[in-house]
Every structure is written in C-alpha cells, then in structure tokens.
Amino acid sequence: MNRGLTFAAAAGAALLMAGCGGGGNPSAPSLSTVASVNAASTAPSAGPTGGFKNFVVFGDSLSDDGAYTLAAWSTYHALTPPFSLPYAGGGQFTVNGAPTGNWTGDLAQTLGLSLTPNVVGYTSGGTTTFMTPAGPAPSQASATCAFNSAPAGSPENCTDFAQGGSMVANPDGIGHSTGALTFPVTQQLQNYLGEFGSFNSSQLVSVLAGNNDIFAALSAVQTAVGQGVPQATAVATAQATVGVAADELAGVVQSILGHGGRYVMVYTLPDSSLTPFGQSLAGGTTCNNQNPQTACYLLSNLVQVFNQRLLNDLQGQPVKVIDGFALLNQEIASPASFGFTNVSVPWCNIAVVQSSLLCNVGTPATAYGASTSDLGSWLFADTVHPTPAGYQVIANATLAELRSFGWVS
C-alpha cells in the first residue's frame, strides 16, 4: 500500500468530516475559524467588576500546576516537609526550580491570584497516595485543596484540575498504568462541581485538552497496522476518534456554561508534529509534516481534525478561543522574535529524567549545550513540553488575548 497516498486521501476526507461538525453543530455550512468563533461569541465584552477573583483550569500536562509532585518527591528523597508547590526537584512538566513554571501559575500571578493543584497524588506499587502540606495521606479527601493559598475570606484557589496524561473522557490516560491519576477532563469538571457546585461571574475558566487523545490515536494507528489492519482503515478510525474527543470537549465547555461559567477561554491544540517528538517520527531529528509519506504528517492532520471539529462545535457559543495552533507555528517559524535560539532540542537530559516532570535546573542536557544560563532561550523542556520560557510565551499571549476580549485592562 502506498503510505503517502493513503495519508493524503484520509486527510482530505477528515477535513470534510470535521466540516460536518459534531455536538452542537451537526450541519455547519462552512468550516469555523478562531476568528469566526470569537466574532460570533456572545461572551461578555468587559471583565467582571473588580477583576477576576479565581482562575479555574481544566486540561492535561500543558496546564498541570503540580498534580504529580508526589512522584518527584518520591524520586528526590532529600525533600522533606513542610512541602511547597512546585517542589524544586520536580512536579510540573517543565524545568522545575526555575523562577517561573507552568503558564497557568504565571498568568494567575499576573492577575493577582494564587493557584494550586486541586489534588496532588500518585500511584506506586498499586497504592494511590495523596499529598498534604503535612506529608503523604491515604485519602483524596484529605488532600483536596490541601495546598490552597487564597487569602482569608477569598474564594479557594486550589482550582487547577489539570493533570498530566489526562484525556478528554477516557480515564486510562497517558501514564495511567505507571501511576499517573489521569482524571479525564469530564471527571475534572465533575470533581469541580462536586466541590464548588457551580461557576460564577468572577472566575476565569481555561480549557486546554485533547493532546493525549491525539497521541493515543496515533499510537493506535501504528498498532492496528502492525496487526494487519489496512492503513486507510486505521487512519480513518483515528480521525473519527479524535473528532469524537473534540465533541466531548465541547460538551465539557457547554456544561461549564450551563453551570454559570461566563468567562470561558478554550485553546486550539498546538501542532505536535513540530515538537521534538513529532520531528522524531521519521526516525531522525527532523520530519516534514507537509510530506504525506511521513508519520508527522498524520500527527499534524489529527491535530487539525480535532481543532476543526472543536471550532465547529464552539461556533455561536458564548466562549472565546485562543489559537494555540498558530502560536506554536509562529514560535517555530520565527524563534528569535520570541527570544529563542533553540526550538528543536529538549533542554532536559532525557536519558536521566525521561520526562520533564522530574526535570529541574540541575538536569540539563549538557551534551547538547544546555545549561542554566541559556534556559530562557530554549523552547522545549522535553520532547513535547515547554521550558518555563516557553510557558511564559503562552501566558503572555493569553494575557494579550484577554485584553483584546476586554476581560482585563
């Protein structure tokens, strides 16, 4: 079978499929764009009186503010109570111990808010342990909101529900079999509602998810083809799967709106084919995602299918969309304009830490020239996650968009 022709034909079919929409738009007459969704949005045109009082975050590792810090604590035994988040040794999917970390915390700080994980936990040896400021605990209840740092009388700010590895609706996320909680976004929302009941007009709500559904779909194609399934069939199944995930994420957004959310921002996914992981799919360090014969072409296509379906679903909804897809494209195309000198090699020594979850300022990939002095000029911490500088770009871009929406001054 001609791999290139199969990928190309499937890609065209996928865009037609995405154009049909799902969830709230079963017969969209045209393909929605970030601009069209934002233009038609009936979301507020001004921020809440007195500014935002709370930041609520749903998603995966790109928004995880330290849900798996316990795994880092277990690895770096020198750390002792009282605990703080993030731990210098690790806990966020970036280079830990730097002055800044995940974009969610950066943005919260800029808005004058505090933000901590809703729950910190990890499974080891078949036993799930949770973390409180006093140390490990056996129950999730005792660990929920344990690190809340909101000022007295303010709303609780233990509202980062994002967890690395999480999928949109499937609880068996990336890393689940090795200890990651991977609460899916659907469960993250239910956890929020179970704890807080509803949303309110003083909250900023962020939804960024779907990356792991795409990685799982890509892996499923490779597995299916290896088992003798025709490649065109495997690709079509993967595209349909990520389309359903986009519909499910749109459903989460609609539920947030239905429970009182007013300031809801949703991100399109960055093109994972541009990451070191995506670029390795051709067997080396580069992969042309415009070449239908490459696996990174399929990865890029799956991202675009997801984004298109999500945009179609959100057309006419009272939400605002931030274009994560365009942002990463800009960073790769013009790194110097963002202050980057390296956008292709992970800063972390992956041979030692495997994932940026355990990476810190003491584990640079010195063999590739990484050092603490150049941390601010590298985009990627590991093969898919940004450095603190990369996350700062997301925070800055989000703040600029919030200003353009009229939500902050």
Summary of the structure (lengths in Angstrom):
residues: 409
radius of gyration: 20.4
end to end distance: 56.1
largest distance: 64.9
contacts: 1492
relative contact order: 0.17
helix: 45%
strand: 11%
